[in-house]
Amino acid sequence: MKPTGAADAKPKSEQVLEASVATLLPLVRYLLLEGVNYPLFVRALKPVFVRAAQLELEKSGVKINDSSVSLLSGLHRKDIRELNQTRGASVSHSGPVSSLVFTKWISDPVYVQKNGKPRRLPLRGPAPSFESLALEITQDVHPGSVLKSMEAQGMVSCEGEGGAERVVLLKDSFIPRDDLGEMLAMFAANLQDHLAAATSNLKGGGPPFLEQAVFGSELSEASIAKLAGLSRRLWEKHSLEIIREASRLCEADQGCARPQRFRLGNYFYATAIAAAQSQGAASDTGSDK
């Protein structure tokens, strides 16, 4: 019988590639539904590999040029030159403006009533008004455009006429169901930071980020519905607490050296065990640490 041992183990790069590819199945299924096939996806990956290689070379103190980027990324130098000339597409997402406006509206004491509910804001004028709120988030987008976007998503409504117009927040969570652009921006920002936290933990070398999950199987549809409802209620309660504390700290930290950002995410997903197994997903009960 042939002995087994460390020599028979797969190379680390192969193990990493297998695990990474397994995570892509839901994404690829969505891409195919939206008309994005394999050639289009591969072509779009080129600027991502170039930018990632540049960041790794910069971190290592290695001189960045077409040759070093080509060696690390595996792309031909001709491709790299062309991408450098066109600058490629953005591979970083910070999230939609409407989301930032919503978050400040429900957390900033200036825009919140004593009972914790968001104020009905005058359309224009000094704070607290919708105009001042939008301008505190960005001066690159006109407050009127932000308002139209949030109205289209069913997030706000305008009451009154003339100088008495007030803007009312209608939702208690930001889920831009009717705006594909906003949804895709949130999709990219959330998944990008989730992957950044997970890959940072895999690399090690620093304090691990919070990146855990609770999972279970052999449950009925009714039980799954109960757990989904419980998850939403707990998230709504604790996320508001985090938002308010983050807003307070943000005000206190104005002008600090080396400012940083954060994102705390949450998700709940359920499917039939047979479907999960066909996708190679875990079907145990417990939690990962």
N, C-alpha and C positions, 0 to 999 in steps of 0.2 A: 504494500500500500504506500502511495506517495505521501511523505510527511508534509504537514502544513505548518506554516509559521509566518513570521513577519515578511519573509521574502515573497509570499504569495498574496500579500495585501495589495489592494489597489493603490496607485499613487495618490497622494493627497489632492492633486489638481483634478484627477478623474472623479474622486469622491465629491469634491466641491461642485464640479460641473453637473454631476448627476442630481445632486440635491437642488441646485439652482434651477435646472431645467424642469424639475418636478413642480416647482412653484409657479411655472409659467402657464400651465395648462388652462386655468380659468381665464387668464389674460388673452391667450391665443384664441380661445373659443370666442371671446368677445370681439377680438380683432377681426376674425373671419366673418362674424355677423355684420360688422360694419364695413366690409369690403376691403380690409387690409390683409393682403396675402403674404406669403413667405418672401418673395423678392422685395416687396415694399418695406417689410419689417427689417430685413437684413440691411437694406440700403439706409434706413433710418438709424441703424445701430452704429454706423461708421463714426459720425461726430461724437457719439457717446463714448466710444472706445478711445477716440483721440483725446477728448477732454479728460477722461479718467486717467489716461496715461500721463498727460501733462500735469495733473494734480499730484500723482504719485511721484513723478520725477522731481517736481518742485519740493515736495515734502522730504525727499531723500537728498536734496542738494545737488542733483545731477543736472548738467547743462541740458536745457530743453532745445532741441532742434528736430528737423524732420527725421534724421537718422535714429536718434534716441527714442523718439515717439514711435517710429516704425518698428524698432526692435522690441519694445515693450508691448505694443498693441497688436502686432502681427499684421498691420495694414501696410500696403505698399506706399512708398514715399510719394508717388504720384497722387494717390488718393488724399494723403495728408496735405500736400501743397494745395490741391483744389479746395479742400475743406477750409484751410487757413485763409484762402482768398475770399471765400464766400462767408466765412465765419460760422457756417452751419446753422443749426437751429438751437434754440434755447433748450438746455437740459435741466433747468432748475425752475421750481415752481414754489411760490410763497403763499398762494391761496388768493381767493377773490376779494375785491374791495368790499362787496356787500357783506361778506362774512365778518370782516373786521369792524364794519359799522355796527352790525348786529351785536357783536361781542361787547363793544364799548357801551352800547345803549343799555344792555341789561346788567352792566357791572359797575360803571362809573357813577359815583354818588351824585355827580352833577346832573345825570340823566335818569336817575332812579329815585322813586318816591321813598318816604320813610318806611312804608310797608314792604319795600323790596321790589315793587312792581315798576316796570319802565314807564316813564312819563309820556304823556301826550305832548308832542313837541310842536311849538310854532314852526311854520315852514321856513321863515327867514328871521334874521336878527341875531343878536349876540347870544351866547350860551345861557341857558340851554335851548337850542333850536336845532332843527334837522340840518340846516345849513352849516351851523358851527360844528355839529357832530361830524358831518361828512368831510369838512375841511380839516378837522383834526386828524383824520385818517389819511387823506391824500389831497394835494392841491393840483394833481395831474388830471383828475376827473371832476367835471363840474357837478356840484351837488344835485342839480336837476337830472343829470344822467344817472346818478346813483339812485335817486328816488324812482325814476322810471323803471330801472332794472328791478328794484325791490318790489315795486307795484306789480310788475309783470309776473313775478314769482309768487305773488300772493302774500308777501311778507308784511306789507304795510298798506294803509289806505289813507286818503286825505279827507278831512271833514271840514265843513265851513266854506266860506268864500271870501275873496278879497284879502284884506289884512288879517282876518280872523282864521285863516286856514291853519289847521293843525294836522300833524302826521301821527298816526296811531300804529304801533307795532302789533301785528295780529298773531304772530307765531311765538312759541316759547323755545324753539330750536331752529337752527339754520340748516335746512335741507332744500337746496334749490332745484326742486324736481322739474320745473318747467323751463330751465335755462341750461341748455347743454354746455355752453361755454363755462358757466359757473361750476357745473357739476364736474366737468373734466378738470378744471383747475383744482378743485378740492380733492378729486380722485388722485391726481398727480402728486399734490403736496402731501397728502396723508400717506400714500404708499411709499413715496420717496423717503420720508422721515422714518417710517416703520422699518424699511429695509436698511436705512443708515444705522438705526439703533441695533438691529439684529446682527448686521455684519460687523459693527464695532465690537459687539460682545464676542463674536467668533474670533476676531483678531486678537482680543485681549490687550493687555498692556495698560489698562486703566480701569477705574471703577466701572462696573457693568451698569448699563442703562436698564431701566424697568422694561422688560419685554417678556411677558408671561401670558399664559392662557389657562383657562379651566375648560375641560372637555369631558363629554360623557356619551354613552351609547345605550342601546336597548331601552329607549324611552318612547312613550306613545306621543302622538301628535298633540294631545291635550297637555301633556307634561311639558313638551317643547314650547307650547304657547305660553304656559305659566312662567317658564324660565325666561322667555323672551321679554315678557311684560315686566318681570322683576328686574331684569338687566336694565331696561329703559328707565324704570323708576329710580334705581340706584344711581345710574349715570346722570340723570337730570339733577338729582340732589347734590351729588358730589362735584359734578363739573361746574355748577354755579359757584360753589364754595371756592374751587380752584381759580375760576375766572376772577372773582372778586379779590382774592389774595394776590393774584398775578397783577391785576390792575393797580392795586395799592403799592406793590413793590416796584412796578414800572414807573410810577410817579416819583417814588422815593429815590430811584436809581438814575434819574435823569442826569446825563453828563458823566456817567461813570466810565472808568477806563475799560477798554476791551469789552464792549457790550455784547451780550449773547441773546439768543432766542431759544424758545422751547416749543414743543408740541406734545401734548398728552392725548393719546388716541384711545378709541374703544370700538369694539365690533362684536357682533353676535351673528353666527351663521349656523344653519341646521340643514340637513339633507338626509335622505334615506341611506341606510348603512350600505346597501348594495351600490348606490351611486358613489359613495365615498370610497369604497374599496376599489371601484373601477378606476378611480383617479389616484389611487395610491395614498389616500389620506388615512390618518390614524383613526381608529374607532374604539379606543380604550376609554376608561373613565378615570379622571384624576386631574392633575394640574402639572404643568411643566414649570420648572424653576430656572 
